[in-house]
């Protein structure tokens, strides 16, 4: 594609060429007519002069040959005199009298006064005829002819000069026009290029501003437009990035469905929650890709009613039931234009679990408190009704009341400990000590209970020194609880093994028993308050159901973790992972 400058230059040059061509044709025609008119006037004057001389010297019958010849030579013309009958009476000049010449002369007499004649290849002659008449009535014609060659040579010379002038003028105009066109089209071409770049999305494009005329105003205005567009696009990109980041970072799952039912947007949270890919959902109709009838029914309801809908749903995702609060809202644009709907999926599974835990906690606390209080009240009323008169009954009932009071005191103390651990301002008493020392202490404290059930309680590393940073008393409480549970849930003649695995930066304490084991479905809940694997046995053993909850809180306060591995009828292994140096 030719540039604007080339097209403009070609148009200007073509226009100038056409103008020059018409001017040249006009000048050529005008010059030719001017020369011929001048030549005709000359012949007319000369013929009048010669005719006058002939008539003054006796007419055509008394022609002075010498005088006519003298005129012919002096004026360099062809002089021919013809009588009325067409006979040549006198002929002087380059053309000789012959039959052809005589015929030509007779032909001229029948035409206008001026004619061109070419005879025997001789140069063209331009003739002018003048009538002759004398007093006696004799008549004839005087024909004066002159060569046209000289006139044509002069005419061609002038035409050559004009042509050369035109060519020279054309070249000068070309050079000047090229410079001017280049000067004035360069800003336009630059502005055009910038405009094309802007149309293609390149808002960094700029043009030169080196003039103060209209092209300079154009360049500066275009640069200002480009700058404004760049700032607008930048602001829009920032807003899009912010919106995209917000949409992708929000914890709720988002689905945007257009007015035709096609999914136009799906965020990361939705993909993570439902384990799907963007390609599975984007630009597809929602009722064909969403596998949950409850969700599609909700979307259809919004499409039909154009009102927002909030609904709780239980959806199965990879064989796991999850609870969601689904918020659906119609999107109405300007002029009440229907744009589609937005579905927001809030995962409230944990909230539901916490709500259930809270309900269970209230019920369990009520139950745990009710049992010993009922026992104490019942036995006290029995004693007051007269049973204390029997010494054996009195002692037995008082022992039961004491046992239930102790159980109630333990429960309340555990609740207080758990409440204290959950407070933000609770702080550990951190120090460096030998971990093996507190494990020795815990195993020795429980050796008696283990021996009662003929359980072998082993700690083979009792002589080692393994230093750790933490709260000595709280970690002692952790391991006492874990070993106590192992003793409680291990049948007679079982075995409990405690051992430590020391690593580069961490220490693992494992408490392994050969007890009844824990079902895999119950493992995620064993650290809940009042949750018991074997409710009857734990209650009879005096357990409160808060021990593992306290253990988990204490381990997490030490920035550690606790893991459980168990198999029904084989045994259970609790692994406590702690840092050697407390991670402040």
C-alpha positions in Angstrom: 0.0 0.0 0.0 1.4 3.4 -1.1 2.0 6.0 1.5 -0.2 9.1 1.8 2.8 11.2 0.8 3.4 9.2 -2.4 -0.3 9.3 -3.3 -0.5 13.1 -2.6 2.7 13.7 -4.6 1.4 11.6 -7.5 -1.9 13.5 -7.5 -0.2 16.9 -7.4 2.2 16.0 -10.2 -0.5 14.5 -12.3 -2.6 17.6 -11.9 0.3 19.8 -12.8 1.1 17.6 -15.8 -2.5 17.8 -17.1 -2.4 21.6 -16.7 1.0 21.9 -18.4 -0.3 19.7 -21.2 -3.4 21.8 -21.9 -1.3 25.0 -21.6 1.3 23.6 -24.0 -1.4 22.6 -26.5 -3.0 26.0 -26.2 0.3 27.8 -26.6 1.3 25.6 -29.5 -2.0 26.3 -31.3 -1.8 30.0 -30.5 1.8 30.3 -31.7 1.0 28.4 -34.9 -2.0 30.6 -35.6 0.0 33.8 -34.7 2.9 32.9 -37.0 0.6 31.9 -39.9 -1.5 35.1 -39.5 1.7 37.2 -39.4 3.0 35.3 -42.5 -0.3 35.8 -44.3 -0.2 39.5 -43.5 3.3 39.7 -44.9 2.2 37.9 -48.1 -0.8 40.2 -48.3 1.3 43.3 -48.1 3.9 42.0 -50.5 1.2 41.0 -53.0 -0.4 44.4 -52.7 3.0 46.0 -53.3 3.9 43.9 -56.3 0.3 44.1 -57.8 0.5 47.9 -57.5 3.9 48.0 -59.3 2.6 45.7 -62.0 -0.4 47.8 -62.5 1.6 51.0 -62.5 3.9 49.6 -65.2 1.2 48.7 -67.7 -0.7 45.7 -66.2 -0.3 42.1 -66.8 0.2 42.6 -70.5 3.3 44.7 -69.9 5.0 42.9 -67.2 8.5 44.0 -66.4 10.3 40.7 -66.1 13.4 42.3 -64.5 11.4 44.1 -61.9 9.3 41.0 -60.9 12.5 38.9 -60.8 14.1 41.5 -58.6 11.2 41.4 -56.2 11.3 37.6 -56.2 14.9 37.5 -55.3 14.7 40.3 -52.8 11.7 38.9 -51.0 12.7 35.3 -51.5 9.3 34.4 -52.8 7.6 32.6 -55.6 5.8 35.0 -58.0 3.4 33.6 -60.5 1.0 35.7 -62.8 -1.9 34.0 -64.5 -4.3 35.5 -66.9 -8.1 35.1 -66.9 -8.0 31.8 -68.8 -5.6 30.3 -66.3 -2.5 30.5 -68.4 0.7 31.2 -66.6 2.1 34.4 -68.0 5.0 34.8 -65.6 6.7 32.6 -63.1 9.8 33.4 -61.0 11.2 31.4 -58.1 12.2 27.9 -57.1 9.2 26.3 -58.6 9.4 25.7 -62.4 6.5 26.0 -64.7 5.2 22.6 -65.8 1.9 21.0 -66.2 1.6 19.9 -62.6 2.5 23.4 -61.3 0.0 24.9 -63.7 -2.8 22.6 -62.5 -1.9 23.5 -58.9 -2.2 27.2 -59.6 -5.5 26.8 -61.4 -6.8 24.8 -58.4 -5.7 27.6 -56.0 -7.8 30.1 -57.9 -10.9 28.1 -57.0 -10.2 28.1 -53.3 -9.6 30.8 -50.6 -6.9 33.4 -50.9 -4.3 31.4 -48.9 -3.3 27.8 -49.5 -0.4 25.4 -49.1 1.1 23.7 -52.1 3.7 20.9 -52.4 5.0 20.0 -55.8 7.4 17.2 -56.7 8.6 16.8 -53.1 9.6 20.4 -52.9 9.1 22.2 -49.5 5.6 23.4 -48.9 4.8 26.8 -50.2 2.2 29.1 -48.8 0.5 31.1 -51.6 -1.5 34.2 -51.5 -3.6 35.2 -54.5 -4.3 38.8 -55.5 -6.6 39.8 -58.4 -5.2 42.0 -61.1 -7.2 44.3 -63.4 -6.3 47.3 -65.6 -8.2 50.1 -67.2 -8.7 48.3 -70.4 -10.5 45.5 -68.6 -7.8 42.9 -68.8 -7.7 40.7 -65.7 -5.5 38.2 -64.2 -4.1 36.9 -60.9 -1.0 37.4 -59.0 0.1 34.5 -56.8 2.8 35.0 -54.3 4.2 31.9 -52.5 6.8 31.7 -49.8 8.4 28.7 -48.2 6.7 27.5 -45.0 9.8 25.6 -43.9 11.4 28.6 -42.2 8.2 29.4 -40.4 7.9 25.8 -39.2 11.5 25.8 -38.1 11.0 28.9 -36.1 7.7 27.5 -34.7 9.4 24.2 -33.7 12.2 26.1 -32.1 9.8 28.1 -30.0 7.9 24.9 -29.2 11.2 23.3 -28.0 11.9 26.3 -25.8 8.4 26.0 -24.4 8.8 22.3 -23.8 12.1 22.7 -22.2 10.7 25.5 -20.0 7.8 23.2 -19.0 10.1 20.3 -18.2 12.4 22.6 -16.1 9.4 24.1 -14.4 8.0 20.6 -13.7 11.3 19.5 -12.1 11.4 22.6 -10.0 7.8 22.1 -9.0 8.5 18.5 -8.2 11.5 19.3 -6.0 9.7 22.1 -4.2 6.5 20.2 -4.0 8.3 17.1 -2.6 9.9 19.1 0.1 6.7 20.9 1.0 4.6 17.7 0.9 7.2 15.9 3.0 7.3 18.7 5.4 3.5 18.8 5.9 2.7 15.1 5.4 5.3 13.8 7.8 3.3 14.9 10.9 0.2 13.5 9.3 1.8 10.1 8.5 3.3 10.0 12.0 -0.2 10.8 13.5 -1.7 8.2 11.3 0.7 5.6 12.5 0.0 6.5 16.1 -3.7 6.3 15.5 -3.3 2.8 14.0 -1.2 1.8 17.0 -3.9 3.2 19.3 -6.6 1.3 17.4 -4.5 -1.9 17.8 -4.2 -1.4 21.6 -0.7 0.2 21.8 -1.4 3.1 24.0 2.3 3.8 24.5 2.6 5.2 21.0 3.5 8.9 20.6 4.1 11.3 17.7 6.5 14.2 17.4 5.4 17.7 18.4 7.9 19.9 16.5 5.6 22.5 14.9 3.2 25.2 16.1 0.7 25.1 13.1 -2.3 22.9 12.6 -0.2 19.7 12.2 1.5 20.5 15.5 -1.9 20.9 17.2 -3.0 17.6 15.6 0.1 15.9 17.0 -0.2 17.3 20.5 -3.9 16.5 20.6 -3.3 13.0 19.5 -0.6 12.6 22.1 -3.0 13.9 24.7 -5.6 11.4 23.6 -3.1 8.6 23.7 -1.9 9.6 27.2 -5.5 9.8 28.4 -6.4 6.5 26.9 -3.2 4.9 28.4 -4.2 6.2 31.8 -7.7 5.0 31.4 -6.6 1.6 30.3 -4.1 1.4 33.1 -6.8 2.4 35.6 -9.2 -0.1 34.0 -6.5 -2.8 34.2 -5.8 -2.0 37.8 -9.5 -2.2 38.6 -9.8 -5.5 36.6 -6.7 -6.9 38.5 -8.2 -5.8 41.8 -11.6 -7.3 40.9 -9.9 -10.5 39.6 -7.8 -10.8 42.7 -10.8 -10.2 44.9 -12.9 -12.8 43.0 -10.1 -15.3 43.0 -9.1 -14.7 46.7 -12.6 -14.7 48.2 -13.3 -17.8 50.2 -16.8 -18.3 48.8 -17.3 -20.1 45.5 -18.7 -17.8 42.7 -20.6 -18.7 39.5 -21.7 -16.0 37.1 -24.4 -17.1 34.6 -25.4 -14.9 31.7 -28.9 -14.2 30.5 -28.8 -17.2 28.1 -27.8 -19.6 30.9 -24.1 -19.9 30.0 -21.5 -19.8 32.7 -19.1 -16.9 32.2 -17.1 -16.9 35.4 -16.0 -19.4 37.9 -13.5 -18.5 40.7 -10.7 -20.5 42.3 -12.6 -21.2 45.5 -15.5 -22.9 43.6 -13.0 -25.0 41.6 -11.3 -26.0 44.9 -14.5 -26.7 46.7 -16.1 -28.9 44.0 -12.8 -30.2 42.5 -13.6 -29.0 38.9 -11.7 -27.3 36.1 -12.6 -24.1 34.3 -12.9 -25.9 31.0 -15.6 -28.1 32.4 -17.8 -25.1 33.2 -16.9 -22.0 31.3 -19.2 -21.0 28.3 -21.5 -24.0 28.9 -25.1 -24.0 30.0 -25.3 -24.3 33.8 -28.0 -27.1 33.9 -25.7 -29.3 31.7 -22.6 -29.1 33.8 -23.8 -28.6 37.4 -24.6 -32.1 38.8 -26.7 -30.9 41.8 -30.4 -30.6 41.2 -30.8 -28.3 44.2 -28.5 -25.7 42.6 -30.1 -25.9 39.1 -33.5 -25.5 40.7 -32.4 -22.5 42.6 -30.9 -20.9 39.4 -34.2 -21.6 37.6 -36.2 -20.0 40.4 -34.1 -16.8 40.1 -34.5 -16.8 36.4 -38.3 -17.1 36.8 -38.9 -14.7 39.7 -36.0 -12.3 39.3 -35.6 -12.2 43.1 -32.7 -13.1 45.3 -32.8 -16.5 47.0 -30.9 -17.7 50.0 -30.9 -21.4 50.7 -29.0 -24.0 52.7 -28.0 -27.1 50.9 -26.3 -30.4 51.8 -24.2 -31.5 48.8 -22.2 -34.7 48.4 -18.6 -34.0 47.1 -16.4 -37.0 46.6 -18.4 -39.2 49.0 -18.4 -36.5 51.7 -21.4 -34.5 52.7 -20.8 -30.7 52.9 -23.2 -28.0 53.9 -23.5 -24.8 51.9 -25.4 -21.5 52.2 -26.1 -20.6 48.6 -26.9 -17.0 47.8 -28.4 -16.3 44.4 -29.0 -12.8 43.1 -30.2 -11.5 39.7 -28.0 -9.1 37.9 -29.9 -6.2 36.4 -28.0 -3.7 34.2 -28.9 -0.2 33.1 -32.4 0.4 31.7 -33.6 -2.7 33.6 -31.6 -4.9 31.2 -31.4 -8.6 32.4 -27.7 -9.6 32.6 -27.9 -12.9 34.3 -27.5 -14.3 37.9 -24.7 -14.7 40.4 -24.5 -17.7 42.7 -22.4 -17.5 45.9 -21.5 -20.8 47.7 -20.5 -20.3 51.3 -19.1 -23.5 52.8 -20.7 -23.7 56.3 -19.7 -27.3 57.0 -17.3 -26.3 59.8 -19.9 -24.0 61.2 -22.4 -26.8 61.2 -19.9 -29.1 62.9 -19.1 -26.4 65.5 -22.8 -25.9 66.1 -23.2 -29.6 66.6 -20.2 -29.7 68.8 -21.7 -26.9 70.9 -25.0 -28.7 71.2 -23.1 -31.9 72.1 -21.0 -30.0 74.6 -24.0 -28.5 76.3 -25.8 -31.9 76.4 -22.6 -33.7 77.6 -21.8 -31.1 80.2 -25.4 -31.3 81.4 -25.2 -35.1 81.4 -21.8 -35.3 83.1 -22.9 -32.9 85.8 -26.3 -34.4 86.2 -25.0 -37.9 86.9 -22.8 -37.2 90.0 -25.2 -34.6 91.3 -28.1 -37.0 91.0 -26.1 -39.7 92.8 -25.0 -37.3 95.6 -28.6 -36.0 96.0 -30.1 -39.5 95.9 -27.8 -41.0 98.5 -28.0 -37.9 100.7 -31.8 -38.1 100.7 -31.6 -41.8 101.4 -29.3 -41.2 104.4 -31.6 -38.4 105.7 -34.6 -40.7 105.4 -32.9 -43.0 108.0 -30.3 -45.0 106.2 -27.5 -43.4 108.3 -28.7 -45.4 111.3 -27.1 -48.4 109.6 -23.3 -47.9 109.9 -22.4 -50.1 107.0 -24.9 -48.4 104.7 -23.8 -45.0 106.0 -20.1 -45.8 105.2 -21.0 -47.2 101.8 -23.2 -44.2 100.8 -20.6 -41.8 102.1 -17.9 -43.4 100.0 -20.1 -43.2 96.9 -20.9 -39.5 97.7 -17.1 -38.9 98.1 -16.4 -40.7 94.8 -19.0 -38.7 92.9 -17.8 -35.5 94.5 -14.3 -36.3 93.4 -15.5 -37.0 89.9 -17.5 -33.8 89.9 -14.5 -31.9 91.1 -12.3 -33.4 88.4 -14.8 -32.5 85.7 -15.0 -28.9 86.9 -11.2 -28.7 87.1 -10.8 -30.1 83.6 -13.4 -27.6 82.3 -11.5 -24.8 84.0 -8.2 -26.0 82.6 -9.7 -26.2 79.1 -11.2 -22.7 79.4 -7.9 -21.3 80.6 -6.0 -23.0 77.7 -8.4 -21.4 75.2 -7.9 -17.9 76.4 -5.6 -15.8 74.2 -3.6 -14.4 77.1 -2.7 -17.9 78.3 1.1 -18.2 78.4 3.3 -21.3 78.9 6.1 -21.3 81.5 8.9 -22.1 79.0 12.2 -23.6 80.2 14.8 -26.2 79.0 14.6 -29.6 80.5 15.2 -33.3 79.9 12.1 -34.8 78.2 13.1 -38.3 79.3 12.8 -37.2 82.9 9.1 -36.3 82.7 8.3 -39.4 80.7 10.0 -41.5 83.5 7.8 -39.6 86.0 4.6 -40.3 84.1 5.3 -44.0 83.6 6.2 -44.5 87.3 3.1 -42.7 88.4 1.0 -45.1 86.3 2.9 -48.3 86.9 0.6 -49.3 89.8 -2.6 -49.0 87.6 -0.8 -51.0 84.9 0.3 -53.7 87.2 -3.3 -54.1 88.5 -4.4 -55.0 85.0 -1.1 -57.0 84.4 -0.2 -54.6 81.6 3.5 -54.3 80.7 4.4 -50.6 80.7 7.8 -50.1 79.0 10.0 -47.1 78.5 13.4 -48.4 77.3 15.1 -45.0 77.0 14.8 -44.1 80.7 18.5 -43.4 81.0 18.9 -41.1 78.0 19.1 -37.2 78.1 17.0 -35.5 75.5 16.8 -31.7 76.0 13.8 -29.7 74.9 12.3 -26.3 75.4 8.7 -26.0 76.7 6.4 -26.0 79.8 7.5 -28.9 82.0 4.3 -29.3 84.0 2.0 -29.0 80.9 3.9 -31.6 78.9 3.8 -33.8 82.0 0.0 -33.4 81.9 0.0 -34.3 78.2 1.9 -37.6 78.6 0.1 -38.5 81.8 -3.3 -38.2 80.0 -2.1 -40.2 77.0 -0.6 -43.0 79.0 -3.6 -43.1 81.3 -5.9 -43.5 78.3 -3.6 -46.3 77.1 -3.9 -48.1 80.4 -7.7 -47.6 80.5 -8.3 -48.9 77.0 -5.8 -51.8 77.0 -7.2 -55.1 78.2 -5.5 -57.3 80.8 -2.1 -58.8 80.0 -1.6 -56.1 77.3 1.4 -54.0 76.6 2.1 -50.3 76.5 5.4 -49.0 75.0 6.7 -45.4 75.3 9.7 -44.3 73.2 11.3 -41.2 71.8 12.6 -40.6 68.3 15.1 -37.7 68.2 15.5 -35.8 64.9 17.5 -32.8 63.8 15.1 -30.1 64.9 12.1 -32.1 66.3 11.4 -34.8 68.8 8.7 -37.5 68.4 7.2 -39.2 71.5 5.2 -42.3 70.6 2.8 -44.1 73.1 1.9 -47.4 71.6 -0.6 -49.8 73.2 -2.3 -53.1 72.3 -5.7 -51.9 73.3 -9.2 -52.1 71.8 -8.3 -49.6 69.0 -10.3 -46.8 67.5 -12.5 -47.0 64.4 -11.2 -44.9 61.5 -14.5 -43.0 61.3 -14.1 -41.9 65.0 -10.5 -40.8 64.8 -11.3 -37.2 63.6 -13.6 -36.7 66.6 -11.6 -38.1 69.5 -10.2 -34.7 70.3 -13.7 -33.2 70.7 -14.9 -32.4 74.2 -16.7 -35.2 76.0 -16.3 -37.6 73.0 -15.8 -41.1 74.1 -14.9 -44.2 72.0 -16.2 -46.5 74.7 -18.6 -44.4 76.8 -19.5 -47.0 79.4 -15.8 -47.9 80.1 -14.5 -44.4 80.2 -17.3 -43.2 82.6 -16.7 -46.2 84.9 -13.0 -45.4 84.9 -13.7 -41.9 86.1 -12.9 -40.2 82.8 -14.4 -36.8 82.0 -14.1 -36.9 78.2 -12.0 -33.8 78.2 -8.5 -35.3 78.5 -7.7 -35.5 74.7 -9.1 -32.1 74.1 -6.8 -30.7 76.8 -3.9 -32.7 75.3 -4.5 -31.3 71.8 -4.6 -27.7 73.1 -1.4 -28.1 75.1 0.5 -29.6 72.1 -0.7 -26.8 69.8 0.4 -24.2 72.4 3.9 -25.8 72.0 3.5 -25.3 68.2 3.5 -29.1 67.9 1.2 -31.7 66.4 -0.4 -34.9 67.5 -1.1 -37.8 65.3 -3.2 -41.0 65.8 -2.8 -44.4 64.1 -5.1 -47.2 65.2 -6.6 -50.5 64.2 -9.6 -52.1 65.8 -8.5 -55.0 68.1 -4.8 -54.4 67.4 -4.0 -51.2 69.3 -3.4 -47.4 69.0 -0.3 -45.2 68.6 -0.4 -41.6 69.6 2.6 -39.6 68.2 3.4 -36.2 69.7 5.8 -34.1 67.6 7.5 -31.2 69.4 10.3 -28.7 68.5 13.6 -28.9 70.3 13.8 -25.2 70.5 10.5 -23.5 71.2 9.5 -21.5 68.0 8.8 -18.1 69.5 
